[in-house]
């Protein structure tokens, strides 16, 4: 499929990582996923064979990522709990 739509994924917590990893794995032929993870999410996504960039912890760097990927049509996040990474990706979207 040419010109797949881009989806950004930002996740930190284990539960969200399990859910989003399953979604990415099932839909990787349909979409171009760009994943950012921290905490337990990084190893969980790796277990699914998903390449995951380190998610920055400050909103300025998250904003820069969002500007670099402004062609993304969707941002998927975990629910967040101990960090503000997911919330900041949502705010910057």
HELIX and SHEET records of a PDB file:
HELIX    1   1 UNK A   14  UNK A   27  1                                  14    
HELIX    2   2 UNK A   40  UNK A   47  1                                   8    
HELIX    3   3 UNK A   59  UNK A   68  1                                  10    
HELIX    4   4 UNK A   85  UNK A   92  1                                   8    
SHEET    1   A 4 UNK A  53  UNK A  54  0                                        
SHEET    2   A 4 UNK A  31  UNK A  37  1                                        
SHEET    3   A 4 UNK A   5  UNK A  11  1                                        
SHEET    4   A 4 UNK A  74  UNK A  77  1                                        
END                                                                             
